[in-house]
Every structure is written in structure tokens, then in C-alpha cells.
Amino acid sequence: MPYALAPKSLDQVMVQARLAGVNCRTFLQVKVLMATRDAGKIFGQGGRVLQHIKELSGCERIRFSEQAEGSKHRVSTLEGSSPSIVIGLSLFAMLLCGDILRSRCQIILLVDAANVGYIIGKSGVRINKIRQEAGADISLTTNETIYHKDGGRDNKVVISGSPAAVSKAISRVIFYLNKMTEESMIGSREIKERIRERSFSRGTRGSNVSMSPIDDAGRTKRRRR
């Protein structure tokens, strides 16, 4: 189980993450979609609330996308380790509820369309497990795509429920995104290593020049095979 309890501090999440076998040094980027009118709740006057979230969570960076004219939504990107992002997103969810009694909150994550299947799992097994363990409502809009400037596509992952349930669900979703990132990095390293080995092998087979002992003039002799 990724995290047994809803996280309350960065230190607690770090401990839980290590127990779950999460590499806390893996760098992640997670995007949050929110209404333009709600962005001020996160940013705060002079950016004070945003700075406080960054300090409490340990996120390396939290930034907002430029607001397009007439746009009703803003996207915020959190960058850092998986534990810091869990805390940051949990704080986002609480703040987006406003000042009313926070018996229920919601957060909308944007996940790359190519990766959303990893969260769903085969026949929905993984997403159903997250719902059951966290006690939160989670919906994925695979038929609704958000396009962005770099040509990529995102799907919405909507998490709602009590603050504790939403926090637990966030921790599990980030756990799987972290795991997917690690597997991708390992696969990339293995591919590069295989390419390196093949290049070295071809270079060795194609060489017909061998190095001979140094001659009296201090030059290296070359001997043709």
C-alpha cells in the first residue's frame, strides 16, 4: 500500500514513502486545472499563499501558466519529489474549497493522455483499488482532452470527497505516477546501454588497425592486419 494514512506533514509523507518503496529523489511534474476565479485562492495577495504552500510542501517550484484572453481556466504545475507534491496538492485541494466548512473538497489533475492508462490499470483494476483504499470519488475523462502548446494532450483526473479521502487518493495517484516515471527512466537507461554496447561491438569488428609498441623516435607504430 503506497501510504496507509492521509499525510499531515512532509516528514510523515517522506517516512510513508520510504516504507512503500518510493524513490523520494525522483523528480515529478504534476499539473492542476482550476477555474480562473479560483487561482487567486492559491496565489494569494502578492503571491504570499503560494510561497507558503511551497515552504510547507517542499516543492522545488510551483508555477501558473499564462492566462489566455477569455480563458476560464488556469493550469498550475508543481515540481519536486513525490512526497512534496502530495503535500502541495493536498493544500491546493483544501484552499480551492474556499473558507466554508471543508467537509468535502475536489481537485482536478491533468495527466498525459499517453500515461493515463497506467493509473486506470488493466480492466480498471488499479483505479478501483485507489477508490477503495482512499474512499474518494475518482473520475477520468478519457474522452475529454486538453491540448497544450507543445503538442501534448492531457486527460482530467477528478478527485473529490472528504479532505482525508482526497489526500489519500492524491498520495496513491502520485505513487503510481512516481512508479511509472521510475520504470520509464530504467527502460531508457537500458535502451541507451544496449545502443552503446552495439556501437562498441560494431566499432571493434570494423577496426583493422592495431596499436604496436612505441618506436625509437617515440612514435606509436600502426600495424595493418
Contacts in CASP RR format, 6 or more apart in sequence:
PFRMAT RR
TARGET T0000
AUTHOR 0000-0000-0000
METHOD contacts of the structure
MODEL  1
MPYALAPKSLDQVMVQARLAGVNCRTFLQVKVLMATRDAGKIFGQGGRVL
QHIKELSGCERIRFSEQAEGSKHRVSTLEGSSPSIVIGLSLFAMLLCGDI
LRSRCQIILLVDAANVGYIIGKSGVRINKIRQEAGADISLTTNETIYHKD
GGRDNKVVISGSPAAVSKAISRVIFYLNKMTEESMIGSREIKERIRERSF
SRGTRGSNVSMSPIDDAGRTKRRRR
1 20 0 8 1.000
1 133 0 8 1.000
2 16 0 8 1.000
2 17 0 8 1.000
2 20 0 8 1.000
2 22 0 8 1.000
2 171 0 8 1.000
2 172 0 8 1.000
2 175 0 8 1.000
2 176 0 8 1.000
3 13 0 8 1.000
3 16 0 8 1.000
3 17 0 8 1.000
3 20 0 8 1.000
3 86 0 8 1.000
3 168 0 8 1.000
3 171 0 8 1.000
3 172 0 8 1.000
3 175 0 8 1.000
4 16 0 8 1.000
5 12 0 8 1.000
5 16 0 8 1.000
5 168 0 8 1.000
6 90 0 8 1.000
6 163 0 8 1.000
6 164 0 8 1.000
6 165 0 8 1.000
6 167 0 8 1.000
6 168 0 8 1.000
6 171 0 8 1.000
7 13 0 8 1.000
7 16 0 8 1.000
7 83 0 8 1.000
7 86 0 8 1.000
7 87 0 8 1.000
7 90 0 8 1.000
7 167 0 8 1.000
7 171 0 8 1.000
9 87 0 8 1.000
10 56 0 8 1.000
10 57 0 8 1.000
10 58 0 8 1.000
10 83 0 8 1.000
10 84 0 8 1.000
10 87 0 8 1.000
13 83 0 8 1.000
13 84 0 8 1.000
13 86 0 8 1.000
13 87 0 8 1.000
13 171 0 8 1.000
14 24 0 8 1.000
14 83 0 8 1.000
16 83 0 8 1.000
16 171 0 8 1.000
17 24 0 8 1.000
17 82 0 8 1.000
17 83 0 8 1.000
17 175 0 8 1.000
18 24 0 8 1.000
20 175 0 8 1.000
22 82 0 8 1.000
22 83 0 8 1.000
22 175 0 8 1.000
22 178 0 8 1.000
22 179 0 8 1.000
23 178 0 8 1.000
23 182 0 8 1.000
24 81 0 8 1.000
24 82 0 8 1.000
24 83 0 8 1.000
25 81 0 8 1.000
26 81 0 8 1.000
26 82 0 8 1.000
26 178 0 8 1.000
26 181 0 8 1.000
26 182 0 8 1.000
26 185 0 8 1.000
27 60 0 8 1.000
27 79 0 8 1.000
27 80 0 8 1.000
27 81 0 8 1.000
28 79 0 8 1.000
28 80 0 8 1.000
28 81 0 8 1.000
28 82 0 8 1.000
28 85 0 8 1.000
28 174 0 8 1.000
28 177 0 8 1.000
28 178 0 8 1.000
28 181 0 8 1.000
29 77 0 8 1.000
29 78 0 8 1.000
29 79 0 8 1.000
29 80 0 8 1.000
30 77 0 8 1.000
30 78 0 8 1.000
30 85 0 8 1.000
30 89 0 8 1.000
30 109 0 8 1.000
30 174 0 8 1.000
30 177 0 8 1.000
31 75 0 8 1.000
31 76 0 8 1.000
31 77 0 8 1.000
31 78 0 8 1.000
31 109 0 8 1.000
31 110 0 8 1.000
31 154 0 8 1.000
32 75 0 8 1.000
32 76 0 8 1.000
32 77 0 8 1.000
32 78 0 8 1.000
32 89 0 8 1.000
32 92 0 8 1.000
32 107 0 8 1.000
32 108 0 8 1.000
32 109 0 8 1.000
32 110 0 8 1.000
33 73 0 8 1.000
33 74 0 8 1.000
33 75 0 8 1.000
33 108 0 8 1.000
33 109 0 8 1.000
33 110 0 8 1.000
33 146 0 8 1.000
33 156 0 8 1.000
34 42 0 8 1.000
34 73 0 8 1.000
34 74 0 8 1.000
34 75 0 8 1.000
34 76 0 8 1.000
34 96 0 8 1.000
34 108 0 8 1.000
35 72 0 8 1.000
35 73 0 8 1.000
35 74 0 8 1.000
36 67 0 8 1.000
36 71 0 8 1.000
36 72 0 8 1.000
36 73 0 8 1.000
36 74 0 8 1.000
38 96 0 8 1.000
39 64 0 8 1.000
39 74 0 8 1.000
39 76 0 8 1.000
40 49 0 8 1.000
41 49 0 8 1.000
41 95 0 8 1.000
41 96 0 8 1.000
41 98 0 8 1.000
42 49 0 8 1.000
42 50 0 8 1.000
42 53 0 8 1.000
42 76 0 8 1.000
42 92 0 8 1.000
42 95 0 8 1.000
42 96 0 8 1.000
43 49 0 8 1.000
43 50 0 8 1.000
43 64 0 8 1.000
44 50 0 8 1.000
49 95 0 8 1.000
50 62 0 8 1.000
53 59 0 8 1.000
53 62 0 8 1.000
53 88 0 8 1.000
53 91 0 8 1.000
53 92 0 8 1.000
53 95 0 8 1.000
54 61 0 8 1.000
54 62 0 8 1.000
56 87 0 8 1.000
56 88 0 8 1.000
56 91 0 8 1.000
57 78 0 8 1.000
57 84 0 8 1.000
57 85 0 8 1.000
57 87 0 8 1.000
57 88 0 8 1.000
57 91 0 8 1.000
58 80 0 8 1.000
58 81 0 8 1.000
58 84 0 8 1.000
58 87 0 8 1.000
58 88 0 8 1.000
59 78 0 8 1.000
59 79 0 8 1.000
59 80 0 8 1.000
59 84 0 8 1.000
59 85 0 8 1.000
59 87 0 8 1.000
59 88 0 8 1.000
60 79 0 8 1.000
60 80 0 8 1.000
60 84 0 8 1.000
61 77 0 8 1.000
61 78 0 8 1.000
61 79 0 8 1.000
61 80 0 8 1.000
62 76 0 8 1.000
62 77 0 8 1.000
62 78 0 8 1.000
62 79 0 8 1.000
62 88 0 8 1.000
63 76 0 8 1.000
63 77 0 8 1.000
63 79 0 8 1.000
64 74 0 8 1.000
64 75 0 8 1.000
64 76 0 8 1.000
64 77 0 8 1.000
65 74 0 8 1.000
65 75 0 8 1.000
65 76 0 8 1.000
65 77 0 8 1.000
67 74 0 8 1.000
75 110 0 8 1.000
76 92 0 8 1.000
78 84 0 8 1.000
78 85 0 8 1.000
78 88 0 8 1.000
78 89 0 8 1.000
79 85 0 8 1.000
82 174 0 8 1.000
82 175 0 8 1.000
82 177 0 8 1.000
82 178 0 8 1.000
85 174 0 8 1.000
86 167 0 8 1.000
86 170 0 8 1.000
86 171 0 8 1.000
86 174 0 8 1.000
89 107 0 8 1.000
89 109 0 8 1.000
89 170 0 8 1.000
89 174 0 8 1.000
90 163 0 8 1.000
90 166 0 8 1.000
90 167 0 8 1.000
90 170 0 8 1.000
92 107 0 8 1.000
93 105 0 8 1.000
93 106 0 8 1.000
93 107 0 8 1.000
93 159 0 8 1.000
93 163 0 8 1.000
93 166 0 8 1.000
93 167 0 8 1.000
93 170 0 8 1.000
94 102 0 8 1.000
94 105 0 8 1.000
94 163 0 8 1.000
96 105 0 8 1.000
96 106 0 8 1.000
96 107 0 8 1.000
97 104 0 8 1.000
97 105 0 8 1.000
97 106 0 8 1.000
102 163 0 8 1.000
103 162 0 8 1.000
104 160 0 8 1.000
104 161 0 8 1.000
104 162 0 8 1.000
105 160 0 8 1.000
105 161 0 8 1.000
105 162 0 8 1.000
105 163 0 8 1.000
105 166 0 8 1.000
106 158 0 8 1.000
106 159 0 8 1.000
106 160 0 8 1.000
106 161 0 8 1.000
106 166 0 8 1.000
107 158 0 8 1.000
107 159 0 8 1.000
107 160 0 8 1.000
107 166 0 8 1.000
107 170 0 8 1.000
108 156 0 8 1.000
108 157 0 8 1.000
108 158 0 8 1.000
108 159 0 8 1.000
109 156 0 8 1.000
109 157 0 8 1.000
109 159 0 8 1.000
109 173 0 8 1.000
110 146 0 8 1.000
110 154 0 8 1.000
110 155 0 8 1.000
110 156 0 8 1.000
110 157 0 8 1.000
111 119 0 8 1.000
111 154 0 8 1.000
111 155 0 8 1.000
111 157 0 8 1.000
111 177 0 8 1.000
112 152 0 8 1.000
112 153 0 8 1.000
112 154 0 8 1.000
112 155 0 8 1.000
113 142 0 8 1.000
113 145 0 8 1.000
113 152 0 8 1.000
113 153 0 8 1.000
113 154 0 8 1.000
113 155 0 8 1.000
114 153 0 8 1.000
115 177 0 8 1.000
115 180 0 8 1.000
116 140 0 8 1.000
116 142 0 8 1.000
116 155 0 8 1.000
116 157 0 8 1.000
118 126 0 8 1.000
118 176 0 8 1.000
118 177 0 8 1.000
118 180 0 8 1.000
119 126 0 8 1.000
119 127 0 8 1.000
119 130 0 8 1.000
119 140 0 8 1.000
119 157 0 8 1.000
119 173 0 8 1.000
119 176 0 8 1.000
119 177 0 8 1.000
120 126 0 8 1.000
120 127 0 8 1.000
120 140 0 8 1.000
121 127 0 8 1.000
126 176 0 8 1.000
127 138 0 8 1.000
127 140 0 8 1.000
130 136 0 8 1.000
130 138 0 8 1.000
130 169 0 8 1.000
130 172 0 8 1.000
130 173 0 8 1.000
130 176 0 8 1.000
131 137 0 8 1.000
131 138 0 8 1.000
131 169 0 8 1.000
133 168 0 8 1.000
133 172 0 8 1.000
134 165 0 8 1.000
134 166 0 8 1.000
134 168 0 8 1.000
134 169 0 8 1.000
134 171 0 8 1.000
134 172 0 8 1.000
135 161 0 8 1.000
135 165 0 8 1.000
135 168 0 8 1.000
135 169 0 8 1.000
136 159 0 8 1.000
136 160 0 8 1.000
136 161 0 8 1.000
136 162 0 8 1.000
136 165 0 8 1.000
136 166 0 8 1.000
136 168 0 8 1.000
136 169 0 8 1.000
137 158 0 8 1.000
137 159 0 8 1.000
137 160 0 8 1.000
137 161 0 8 1.000
138 157 0 8 1.000
138 158 0 8 1.000
138 159 0 8 1.000
138 169 0 8 1.000
138 173 0 8 1.000
139 156 0 8 1.000
139 157 0 8 1.000
139 158 0 8 1.000
140 155 0 8 1.000
140 156 0 8 1.000
140 157 0 8 1.000
140 158 0 8 1.000
141 155 0 8 1.000
141 156 0 8 1.000
141 158 0 8 1.000
142 155 0 8 1.000
144 155 0 8 1.000
144 156 0 8 1.000
145 153 0 8 1.000
145 154 0 8 1.000
145 155 0 8 1.000
146 153 0 8 1.000
146 154 0 8 1.000
146 155 0 8 1.000
146 156 0 8 1.000
147 153 0 8 1.000
148 154 0 8 1.000
157 173 0 8 1.000
159 166 0 8 1.000
159 169 0 8 1.000
159 170 0 8 1.000
159 173 0 8 1.000
160 166 0 8 1.000
208 224 0 8 1.000
208 225 0 8 1.000
209 222 0 8 1.000
209 223 0 8 1.000
209 224 0 8 1.000
209 225 0 8 1.000
210 222 0 8 1.000
210 223 0 8 1.000
210 225 0 8 1.000
211 220 0 8 1.000
211 221 0 8 1.000
211 222 0 8 1.000
212 220 0 8 1.000
212 221 0 8 1.000
212 222 0 8 1.000
212 223 0 8 1.000
213 221 0 8 1.000
214 220 0 8 1.000
214 221 0 8 1.000
215 221 0 8 1.000
END
